[in-house]
Amino acid sequence: MADLLAYGAIFVSSFVLALSGAIAPGPLITATITESLRRGSLAGPLLITGHGLLELVLLGALLLGLTPLFHEPWFVATVSLSGGTILLGMAWSIRRALPTLKLALPGTPAASAGRSLILKGAVLSLANPYFTIWWATIGLGYIMHSLRLGPAAVAAFFTGHILGDLFWYGLVSFTLARGRKLLTDRLYRGIMAAGAAILALFACYFVYLGLDMLWAWK
């Protein structure tokens, strides 16, 4: 009984922590907004699927003892510079496509682009250096605490974490998809332009962060 209560506490705290992080602005929520308007309510859950798969890989890496790598300045700098470059490319791609962008027809579901959205969720997460830093600090702390109670506690932590993300992004995606009939193509292009600008800002910041860390490392 005590173990079940401990697992439940880990699950709930992990869910709440993930939820508090999910509502913060970032590349993934920007993509969720734009893709939900185009493809419907499944866009958010599919993006989070890619995000969650990457998190599972990181969890495995941390359990295998690769934690020191995540604290190396050159590693964080590489992630930051690579991520900034990827985000800048995405922003530029959206910017170039703006004149011809149109809302997807109601009959064009996100499921038809499922694999691309899953991949996009993983790439956007990997492009965000704070994603890696979170797992190397807060996430690692949770893992170490959970390991003292056994594998089931680690599973409770990860399940709570991914469900917190899925709840928020799914809610955002569903809400936007329900209201997309009220949007015109012109307003949609405006939202996409704003999304591209936000991605570009994140890209510039991540590149600056990477260069700053490289300079400090030298």
N, C-alpha and C positions, 0 to 999 in steps of 0.2 A: 504493500500500500504506500509506504514511504517513497519507494522508487517511482511509482506512478505519479505521485504528487510532484516529485522532483522533475520528472520528464515533462509533466504538464506545465510547470513553472518555466522551464527552459523553452518550451514551445511558445507559450504566450509572450514571454519577454522577447524572444526572437522575432515573432510576428509583429509586435509593436515597434521594435527597433527598425525592422525592414520597412514598415509602413511610414515611419517618420523620415527615413531616408528616401523613400520612393517619391514622396510629395515634393522633394526639393527639385529645383529646375536643373536640367541637364540635357545632354544630347538624346538620351533614350526617350524622355517624355516629349521632347520636341518631335521626334520621329513618330511617336504614338499619336500625337495630335494630327500631324499631316497625313499619316497612313490611314488613320481611322476615317478621316473625311473622304479619302479616296476609295478605300476598300471595305469599310464597314467594321462591325464590332469585334470581329475576330483578329483584327490587326494587332491590338494590344497584347492579347494572350499569346499570339504567335511570336511577337518580338520578345516577350518575356521568356518564352520557351528557349530561344537562342541564348538569352541572358542567363537563364538557369543552367543550361548545359555547360556554359563557360564557367559558371560558379562551381559546378560539380568538378570540373577539371582542376580548378584552383584549390578546392577543398582537398582533392586527392594529392595535389602537389605539396600542400602544407603538411598533410599527414605523413607524407613520405620524407619529410625533413628538409624541404627546400626553402624553409622560412628565411634563412640568411640572404638568399638571393634577392628576395623581395625588399630587403633593406639596403641593398647596394645602390649608391647614388647613380652609377652608370646605368643600372638596370631601369630604375625609375625614370632617368633622363631619356633612355631609349624608348620606353613606353610613351612618355609624354610627347616626344618629337614625332614618333610614328603615328600616334593618335591624332595629334594636331594636323599632320599632313593628310590623313584619311578624312578627317572632318572637313578640312578645307576643300578637298576634292569633292565631297558630297555637296557642300554648299555651292560650289561653282557649277556642279552638274544641275542642281535645282535652278540656279539663276539662269543658266543657258536655256532651260526648258520652259521658263515662265511664259513666254509669249504664246505657246501652244498648249499649255496645261489646261485640262478640263477635269471636272469631277467625274469619277467612274460612274457608270450606270448602276442603278440599284441592283441589277442582276449580276454584277461582277463582284463575287465574294472574295474575301481575303484568302480563302482556302485555295483559290486558283493560283495564288502566288505564295503558298505556304512556305516552301523551302527558302525562297528568297527573303522572306520576312524573318524567318528563324535565323538565317545567316546574318541578316542585317542587325538583328538584336545582339548577336554575339560580337559582331565587328564594332558596333557602337559602344558596347560595354568595354571591350578590349581597348578601344581608342581613348577611353576616359581613364587617366592615370589615378584618379581618386578611387576608382573601382578596385584597382590593384592595391592601393595603399590601405583602403578599408579592410580588405581581407588580410593584409599583412599585420594589421594592428587590432582593430576591434574584432574582426572575424576570428583571428588566431586566438584572442583571449577567450572567446566563446567556445572555440574548439577545445582548448586546453581544459577549461572548466568542465565541459561535457565529457571529455575522455575519462575523467576521474570516476564517472558513473557508468562508463561502458559505451559500446557502439550504439545502443538504442538511444542514448542521450544525444549523441552526435546526429543521429537520424532525426530526432525530435527538433534539434536546433535547425538543421537544414530545411526540414519540412516547413517549420514555422516561418523561416526566412523567405523561402520561395513563395509560400502562400500569401505572405504580406505584400510582396511585389505584385503577384498575380491579382490580388484583390483590388489594389489601387489602379494599376494600369488597365485592368479589365473594366473597372468602373468608368474611368476616363474614356476608354475606347467606346464602350456601350453608349455613354451619354452623348458623345460627339456624333456617333453613327446615327443615333435617333434624330439628331437635329440637323443632319446634313441636307435634308430636303429643303431647308429654309435658306440654304446658301446659293448664291449665284456663282458662275464661273469667275467673274471678276473678283468677288470677295474671296473666293477660294485661292485665286492667284495671289491676292494680298496676304493671306495667311501663310501661303507657301513661301512668299518673299520674306516675311518676318521670320519664318522658321530657318530659312537659309542664312539670314543675317545673324540669328542666334548661334547657329552652328559655326559660322565664321568667327564670331567672337570667342566661342569656346576654343576653336582651333588656334587662334592667335594667342590666347592665354596659355594653352597647353604647350605650344612651341616656346613661348617665353619661359615657362616653368622649366622645360627641358634644357634650354640653353643656360638658364640661371644655375641649374643643378650641375651641369657640365663645367661651368666656369668655377663654381665652388669646389668641385671635385678635383680640378686641376690645381 
